[in-house]
Amino acid sequence: MKSRTHSAAGPLTGADGRLPDGSAGDDPLARADALLHDGRYEEAAEHYRSARERDPQDWRAVTGYNRAIRRIVPRWHFEMMHDHERALQYEAAIKQVVTADHLVLDVGTGSGMLALMAARVGAERVVACEGQRVVAETAMRIVDGAGYAGQVDVVPKMSTDLVVPGDLPRRADVLITETVDCGLLGEGILVSLSHAREHLLTDQAIIVPGRARVLAQLVESRALHQKNTVGELYGFDLSGFNELASLEYFDTRLRRHEHRVLSAPFEVFRFDFHRDGPEPRHATLPVVPTTAGTGHAVVFWFELELVPGIVVTNAPDHPTTHWKQAVQCLPQPVAVDPRDPLVVDVRHDGLRICFTGITKEHEA
């Protein structure tokens, strides 16, 4: 999860987030309120939790804690847990690869669900790491309630902070993760897996998912384009606000927006998670439009091969997935025609895929 930059101190607090005139002593929850106001959500949550434990009926403490937690824990966790197809596919992959003598590492465990699946299959031991402490503590309680506390260890750390021996008794035989966003790389999967291969896994370790590829399409959609650009409205020129538009992708469900597909899906990148690192890559791709129109955006998605034969995808024609599609709006719409092939320039920096240019082939 991305951390929020602390806001400038507001009228409630000084630069250090403290209340003026020692007023925190007059109200035990005032410090928590100040921390929440200042964007220091984890600290605020701890203060609210302490107050809630002192008085479980204190509505201010209860709601304050929940407000802080909502800032820390994204709501998509619930959608992900209810994504039955994804869960069943991961469980099938885990059953294929995990055996009784395996030490399994679950990176970004969240609720602990995949770790519990590995334990239920019979893994000797599972170490599940989670960088968000409040989520890790929740996963610990879930694991304990499921009766697997003796088999599953939840470590409140990022995987890149784990050490062997210590957090893991030895190098792991299997790594399981679903740390991908709608554009595949945004949760840092290349960074974490590169580190894990070097420091946490055996030479023959199995990684689930093992491979992935990213595909894209050019689409015409004024509705999508208007999610990231503005011009003259209501008699005013608002185009100056375009300085604040997203240069990279955002997530959306393509089927919820009126659109026309202007090209067949084309492959952007392939990744082998047993080998590839986060080093930047660049590609120049030939794309032939399938119909004439105005290109407003590039929509892209992933195909995640957990093990050979088991693939998870967030393709637009796959509406049951909790993952949305990645959409990158073009700064300026492009007129396209099947008789005029295109050249698409795309790159990634290990964390984000970005389309950096679409030109006519004869102009490239």
N, C-alpha and C positions, 0 to 999 in steps of 0.2 A: 504494500500500500504506500502511496506517496504521502510524505509528510507535508503539512501546510506550513508555509512561512509565517512566523509570528507577526501578528499585526502590530502596527505602532500603538503605543499605549493610548488608551482612550480616556474619557473623562473620569472613569472609575478608578484608574490605577496610575501609578508612576511608571517610569521607564522600566523598572524591574518587576512590574506586575503587582507591587505591594499597594495596599490601600493607604491613603494618607491618614495622618493623625492617629495612627494606631487603632483605627476603627475595627480592624479584623478581630481584635480582642473582645469587642462588644457583641459580635455576631459570629459564631463558629462557622457559619456557612459563607460569610462574606469573602473569605480568602478563596474558597472554591468558585464563587461567582466571579471574582476578579480574574482568576486563572482562566476560566471559561471565556470571559470577555476578551482576554489577551491571546486566545488561540492556543493555550497550553493545556491541551485536552487530556492528556494522560495524567498530569498532575491534578487537574481539576477532578477527574474521575476518582482518584485516590482520596481526595478530601471529601467528596460527596459520599463515597462508599463508607468511609469512617463514620460520617454523620448518620448515614442510613443504618449502620450496624448499631449505633447508640440508640436510635429511635426508628424502627422500621416503619412507623406510621407518619414520619415527617415527610409530608408531600413535597416540600421544597427539595429535600435531599434526594428523594426518589426520582423526581422529574429532572433535577439537575444532573444526577448520575446518568440517566438515560440520554440526556442531551449531549453530554460529553462522549458517551459511548457511541452515539450515532455519528459523531464526527470522526471517531477512530475506526469504526468497523463498517465498511461499505455494505449496503443493503443487498448487493448481488450475492452475498454468501447464501442467503435463503433461496434465491432462484437456483443457484448452483446445486444446493443439496436436493432440490426437487426436480432436477434434470435427470429423470429416470433412465433415459437412453444412455446418457454419458456414464452414469453410475454403473449400469449393467455392462457396458463395454469395458470400463476399467476393471470391474470385477472379473470379467472373462479373461482379460489380459493377465491379471494378477494370478488367477488360477493356472494359467499356462506356464508362468515363469517361476513362481515361488515354490520352494520345497522346504522340507522340515529342517534342513541344515543351514538355511539362509539367514543372514543378518540383512534386514531390509531398512533402507533409509527413505523416509517420506519427507520430501522437501516442500515446505509451505502447507502444513497439514490442515490448517483451518479447523474444522470441526473434529478432525481425527478420523473421518470416515474411511479414507483409503488405508490408513494404518490399521484400523480395525479389520478391514477386509483381508489384509495381508496376514494378520494374526489369526483370523478365523480359518484361513486356508492352511495354517499350520507352520508359519515361519517361526524359526527358533527364537528370534527376537526382532522387534521393530523399534527403531529410533525415529521419532517424528519431530521435526523442528518447525517452529513457528516464530517469526520475528516480532509479531505484535503480541505483547505480553498478555493483555486481557483476553485475547483469543486463545493463546496457549494455555492459560489457566482454565478457561472454559473447556478446552479439549481434554485437559487432565481429568476434569470432573466427569466428562462423558466417557472417557476410557475406563475410569474407575467404576462408574455405574454399569458399564457393559461387562464388567468382570475380567478385564484384560490388563489390569494395572501391573501384574507380574510379568507380562509379556511385551507391553508397549511402554516405552519411555517417551514422554513429551518434553522436549527441551526448548525453553523460551529464548531461542537465538535464531538469527539468520544463518542459513547453511554455510555462508562464507566465514562465519565465526566459529564453526564447529572444529573440534580438534580430536585427533586419534593418536594415542588412547586418551580417554577423558570423557568426552560427550558420547563417543562410540567406543566400544571395547576393542574393536579392530576395524579394518576397512570393510565396507559393506559389499555384499554380493549382488544386491538389487537396489536400484534407485527408482522411486515412483514420484512423479510430480504432475501437477496440472497448472503450473505457474505460467499460464499464457493469457494474454488478453485477446480482444477481437482481431488485432493485427499481428498476433502470434508472439512478438518479441517484447512487448511493453512491460511485462512483469520481470524481465531480466533473466529469462531461461538460459540464454547462451552464456551469460556471465556465471550463473550459479552452477551450471553443468560443467563448464570448463574448470572451475575451481574444484568441484567434486571429483572429477576424473583424476585430477592431479593429487588431491589430498585426502579424499574420503572413500574411494572405491578401489576394489581389486582390479587387476588388469583385465580380467574377463567379465567384469560386472555387466549385468543387463540393465539398460535404462528404458523405462516406460514413461513417456513415449520414446520410440527409437528414432523416428524420422518425421519430417513434416515438409509440406510444400505450400507455397502461397500462390493463389490464383487471383486474377483481377478481370474486371470488365469496365469498359467505358459506357457511361449511361447519360441519357438526356433526362434532366429532372429539374425544372425550375424550383420545385418545392425543396429539393435538397440544397440547391445553390442558395436559396434564400435563408437557409439555416446558418450561412457563414458569410453573407454579403448583404449590403444595403445600398440603395441609391437615393433617388428623390422620392419622398413620401410626404403626403399631407401638405404639399407646397413648400417643403424644406429639403435642402440638399444634405442628406445624412451620411454621404459617402465617406466623410472623414472617419467614421466609426470603423471602416474597413481596416484601419491601422491595427485594430484589436482582433482581427479575424484569425482563425487557426490556420497556420501554414501547413500543419500536418493533419493526420486523420483524427476523426472522432467516431464514436460508435452510434449506430442507428439500425433500425430494422428496415431494410430496403422495401419490403412488401407493404409497409405502411405509408409509403410515399408514391404518388403518381410518377411513373418513370417509363422510359423506353430504353431497352438494351441496344447499344450501337455496335457491339463487337461480341465475338465469341469469347469465352473465358480464355485467358492466356496465362501461362506460367510465369511467375516473377522470380522466385528463388526456391531452391531446395535446401534442406538442412538435414545433416546426419548428426544426431545428438550424441553419438558415440565418438565423434571426431571433431565436429566444427566448433570453433570458438567465436568470441564476439568481435573479431576483427572486421572492420568496415568492408562492405562489398558494393560494387557498382555494376549495373547492367544496362545495355541499350537494346531494346526489344522492338522488333518489327510487328506492327499490329495493322491488320486490314479491317476496316469497318465493314460490318455486315449490312448496314443500311445508312442512308443519309440522315443527318440530323445535326443537332447542336450538342456537343459534349460539355456537360456541366460538371461532371465529377468522375472519379475513378472509385469503384467499389471493389474491395478485396477481402479475402477470407482465407482460412487455412484448411488443410486436410492433415490431421494429426494421426500418424500411424503408431498406435500403441505397441502392437506387435504385428508381424505380417498377417494380413487378413482382417485385422480389427482397426477400423478408421473412425475417428471422431472429426466432425466438420461443422463449421458455422456458415456453410454456403447459403446463399439467399433462398434456394429451393428446399431448405432443411429447417422448417419453422419451429421444430420442437426443441432445438438447442437453446440454452439460456444465454449463450454468447450471441451478441449482435454481429453485424457486419462492420468492417472498417470503411469509412468514407472519407476521401480527400477531395474537397472541392477545388476546381481549377480557378486560379485568380481571375482569368478571363475565359469565357466560354469559347470553344473551338468548333468551327463548322467542319463537319466530316462528311466524306463520301466514299463509297466502296471503290471508286475509281482512283482514289488518292490515298495510297497507303501512308501510315503514320509511323513515326519513330518515338518510342516512349522511353524516357530516361528515368531510372529508378535506382535508389541506393538505400543502404541501411548502415547505421552506426553501431550495431550490436544491441540497440534498445528500441529503435523505431524504424519502420520502413517508410520511405518518403518518395513520392513521385516528383521529380524535379524538372520535368519538361515534357511536353508533347508537341511535336513539330511534324509538318508534312515531309514525307520522305524526300521529295525533290528539293526541299529547303534545308535539309539537314547537312 
